[in-house]
Amino acid sequence: MVTILALAAAMLYGTADFLGGVASRRASVFAVLALTVPAGAVIMVLVALLGQVPALGGLLGHGGFGAAASAGDWSAAGWAAASGVCGAVGLIAFYTGFASAPISVVAPVAALVSAVLPVGVAIAGGERPAATAIAGGLICLVAIVLVSAQPADHARPERGNGPADDGRASRIRLVTSARLRAIGCGAAAGVGFGLFFICLKNAGQSGVLWPVAISRSAGTVVAFGIALATRTRLRSGRGGITVIALVSGSIDAAANVCYILATRVGLFGLAVVITSLYPGMTVLLARVLLGERMRWLQRAGLLLAAVGVVLVTV
């Protein structure tokens, strides 16, 4: 059961990220954020409320935050709110990267950084990772290089070879700029997501579903605040952006539920390992539906990324 739930979470996370990225290519990143995050918040609040029903409480873990509040543990609410803010900031960088750079680069870099960052915080806190975790971190670095590798025919040309070479040099600069944006946005998103996982971990010590619901609600406040500050319109008729964004947020919330249930019914490490493979779904959808090409170096990088994430999280 844990394998099924974790695989479902990975597929849902990857699908939600892909849909959010597609929407951000057709509308403002802030508009997409102001639609996806609230949609997920509504779903999580409803599920948390269902967790209070005796017949469902055993499976959903009773939400858990009500008991924490009655015990005066409001620090958990603070951690949950902080995770929501970090997650919203991560999504801004994530969708910005999707809007201006290859999805097949942004998604893996974000996943790798978000996996490595919690390990670094654990080391700073006195934990000593196993040799497999250290090896996983090194493999992740190699994977980032491979995923971001330039095509061989994009080698820098010599100067003075005429207008054709000048045009080629211009194309090289454009491709290089897109790759650098992808790496930068992916890394920024990974930091936001990594902090999200760290904060939510601390909040989750007092419950399961309600901390996530509070986290998404805090993210909603941030998303609406940014949309108001930038005077962003939340509706757009182009290509059904509103529907795509709402579906993305709802799927992301469903992924949260599947992930939480996976950690409740089985080994936490196994659930994390399987769920962390979600970028594969995003890249696969980008390849199949958007026709984004992947060279063999990028494919090798994705395989190493999967190995690295597995080693880091075991």
C-alpha positions in Angstrom: 0.0 0.0 0.0 2.8 2.4 0.8 4.3 1.9 -2.6 1.0 2.5 -4.4 0.3 5.7 -2.4 3.9 7.1 -2.8 3.8 6.4 -6.6 0.5 8.1 -6.8 2.0 11.1 -4.9 5.0 11.3 -7.3 2.8 11.1 -10.4 0.4 13.8 -9.0 3.2 16.1 -7.9 4.8 15.8 -11.3 1.5 16.4 -13.1 0.6 19.4 -11.0 4.0 21.0 -11.6 3.7 20.4 -15.4 0.2 22.0 -15.5 1.4 24.9 -13.4 4.3 25.4 -15.7 2.1 25.3 -18.8 -0.3 27.9 -17.3 2.7 30.1 -16.4 3.7 30.1 -20.0 0.4 31.6 -21.0 -0.4 33.9 -18.2 1.3 35.9 -15.4 3.2 33.7 -12.9 1.5 35.7 -10.1 -1.9 35.0 -11.5 -1.2 31.3 -11.7 0.1 31.3 -8.2 -3.0 33.1 -6.9 -5.1 30.3 -8.4 -3.2 27.2 -7.7 -2.3 27.8 -4.0 -5.8 28.7 -2.9 -7.3 25.7 -4.7 -4.9 23.4 -2.8 -5.7 25.2 0.4 -9.4 24.6 0.0 -8.9 20.9 -0.7 -6.6 20.5 2.3 -9.0 22.3 4.7 -11.8 20.0 3.5 -9.7 16.9 4.0 -8.6 18.0 7.4 -12.2 18.6 8.4 -13.1 15.1 7.2 -10.3 13.9 9.4 -12.3 15.0 12.4 -15.1 12.6 11.4 -14.7 9.4 13.6 -15.3 7.1 10.8 -12.5 8.6 8.7 -10.2 9.8 11.5 -8.4 6.5 11.9 -7.2 6.6 8.3 -6.5 10.4 8.0 -4.9 10.8 11.3 -7.6 13.1 12.9 -6.0 16.1 11.3 -4.1 16.6 14.6 -3.8 20.4 14.9 -6.8 20.9 17.1 -5.1 18.8 19.9 -1.9 20.7 19.5 -3.6 24.1 19.9 -5.5 23.0 23.0 -2.1 22.0 24.5 -0.7 25.4 23.8 1.7 24.3 21.1 1.2 27.3 18.9 4.8 27.0 17.7 3.6 24.3 15.4 1.2 26.7 13.7 4.1 29.1 13.2 6.2 26.4 11.5 3.2 25.5 9.3 2.7 29.1 8.3 6.4 29.5 7.6 6.4 26.4 5.4 3.5 28.0 3.4 5.4 31.2 2.8 8.5 29.2 1.7 6.5 27.0 -0.5 4.8 30.0 -2.2 8.2 31.7 -2.9 9.5 28.4 -4.3 6.5 28.1 -6.6 7.1 31.7 -7.9 10.7 30.7 -8.9 9.5 27.4 -10.2 6.8 28.8 -12.4 9.1 31.7 -13.5 11.6 29.1 -14.7 8.9 27.1 -16.5 7.7 30.3 -18.3 11.2 31.2 -19.7 13.3 28.0 -19.7 13.1 24.3 -20.5 11.0 22.4 -18.0 13.3 19.4 -18.4 16.1 21.4 -16.7 14.1 23.5 -14.1 12.3 20.5 -12.6 15.2 18.2 -11.9 17.4 21.0 -10.5 14.6 22.1 -8.1 14.1 18.5 -7.0 17.8 17.9 -6.3 18.3 21.1 -4.3 15.2 20.6 -2.3 16.4 17.1 -1.4 20.0 18.1 -0.6 19.1 21.2 1.5 17.4 19.3 4.4 20.4 17.0 4.5 22.7 20.1 4.9 20.5 21.4 7.7 20.7 18.1 9.4 24.5 18.0 9.2 24.7 21.6 10.6 22.4 20.4 13.5 24.9 17.7 14.4 23.6 14.7 12.4 26.2 12.6 10.6 24.8 11.2 7.3 25.7 7.7 6.1 28.1 7.2 3.3 25.2 6.6 1.0 23.8 10.1 1.7 27.2 11.7 1.0 27.5 9.7 -2.3 24.0 10.8 -3.2 24.9 14.5 -2.8 27.9 14.1 -5.1 25.9 12.3 -7.6 23.3 15.1 -7.5 26.0 17.6 -8.4 27.1 15.5 -11.4 23.4 15.1 -12.4 22.9 18.9 -12.4 25.9 19.4 -14.7 24.6 16.7 -17.1 21.0 17.9 -17.2 22.3 21.4 -18.0 24.8 20.3 -20.6 25.0 22.3 -23.8 24.7 20.5 -27.2 28.0 19.7 -28.9 27.2 21.8 -31.9 26.8 24.9 -29.7 30.6 25.2 -29.2 31.8 28.8 -29.3 32.8 29.8 -32.8 35.9 31.7 -33.7 35.6 35.4 -34.5 35.9 36.9 -37.9 34.1 34.2 -39.9 31.3 36.4 -41.3 27.6 37.1 -40.7 26.6 33.5 -40.5 28.9 32.9 -37.6 27.6 36.0 -35.9 24.1 34.7 -36.1 25.3 31.4 -34.7 27.0 33.1 -31.8 23.8 35.0 -31.1 21.9 31.7 -30.9 24.6 30.3 -28.6 24.1 33.2 -26.2 20.3 32.8 -26.2 20.6 29.1 -25.5 23.2 29.7 -22.8 21.0 32.4 -21.2 18.0 30.1 -21.2 20.1 27.3 -19.5 21.4 29.7 -16.9 17.9 30.9 -16.2 16.7 27.4 -15.8 19.4 26.5 -13.4 19.0 29.7 -11.4 15.2 29.4 -11.1 15.4 25.7 -10.4 17.9 26.3 -7.6 15.8 29.1 -6.1 12.7 26.9 -6.3 14.6 24.1 -4.7 15.7 26.3 -1.8 12.1 27.3 -1.2 10.8 23.8 -1.4 13.6 22.5 0.9 12.7 25.1 3.5 9.1 24.1 3.0 9.9 20.5 3.9 12.0 21.5 6.9 9.4 23.8 8.3 6.6 21.4 7.6 8.5 18.6 9.3 8.7 20.6 12.5 5.0 21.5 12.2 4.0 18.0 11.5 5.3 16.8 14.9 2.0 18.1 16.3 -0.3 16.6 13.6 -0.7 15.6 10.0 -3.4 17.2 7.9 -4.1 20.5 9.8 -0.4 21.6 9.6 -0.5 21.2 5.8 -3.9 23.0 5.6 -2.4 25.9 7.6 0.6 25.9 5.4 -1.4 26.1 2.2 -3.6 28.8 3.8 -0.5 30.9 4.6 0.7 30.4 1.0 -2.7 31.7 -0.2 -2.2 34.9 1.8 1.2 35.4 0.2 -0.1 34.6 -3.3 -3.1 37.0 -3.0 -0.8 39.7 -1.5 1.6 39.5 -4.4 -1.3 39.5 -6.9 -2.8 42.6 -5.3 0.6 44.4 -5.0 1.3 43.8 -8.7 -2.3 44.4 -9.7 -2.4 41.0 -11.4 -5.7 40.0 -13.0 -6.8 36.5 -11.8 -8.9 35.7 -14.8 -7.7 34.9 -18.3 -9.6 33.4 -21.2 -6.6 32.3 -23.1 -6.3 28.6 -23.4 -8.4 27.9 -20.2 -5.6 29.2 -17.9 -7.9 29.5 -15.0 -9.1 25.9 -15.3 -5.5 24.6 -15.7 -4.3 26.5 -12.7 -7.1 25.3 -10.5 -6.7 21.7 -11.6 -2.9 22.0 -10.9 -3.6 23.3 -7.3 -6.2 20.6 -6.7 -3.9 17.8 -8.0 -1.0 19.2 -5.8 -3.3 19.0 -2.8 -4.2 15.4 -3.7 -0.5 14.6 -3.9 0.0 16.0 -0.4 -2.8 13.7 0.9 -1.3 10.6 -0.9 2.2 11.4 0.5 0.9 11.9 4.0 -1.1 8.7 3.9 1.9 6.8 2.5 4.0 7.9 5.5 1.2 6.8 7.8 0.8 3.3 6.4 4.3 2.3 5.7 8.0 3.1 6.1 8.7 6.8 6.0 12.0 6.3 4.1 10.3 4.3 1.4 7.6 6.8 0.9 10.1 9.7 0.6 12.3 7.8 -1.9 9.4 7.0 -4.2 7.7 10.4 -3.9 11.0 12.2 -4.6 11.0 10.8 -8.2 8.2 13.2 -9.2 10.4 15.3 -11.7 10.5 12.2 -13.9 6.7 12.7 -14.5 7.1 16.4 -15.2 9.9 15.8 -17.7 8.0 13.0 -19.3 4.9 15.1 -19.8 7.1 17.9 -21.2 8.7 15.5 -23.7 5.4 13.9 -24.8 3.0 16.9 -24.8 5.3 19.8 -25.5 7.9 18.0 -27.6 10.9 19.2 -25.5 14.0 17.3 -26.7 16.4 15.6 -24.4 19.9 14.7 -25.4 21.5 11.5 -24.1 23.5 13.5 -21.6 20.3 14.9 -20.2 18.8 11.5 -20.0 21.8 10.2 -18.2 21.5 13.2 -15.9 17.9 12.3 -15.1 18.9 8.8 -14.3 21.7 10.0 -12.0 19.3 12.5 -10.4 16.9 9.6 -9.5 19.9 7.6 -8.1 21.1 10.7 -6.2 17.7 11.5 -4.7 17.3 7.9 -3.6 20.7 7.8 -1.9 20.1 11.1 -0.2 16.7 10.2 1.2 17.3 6.6 2.3 
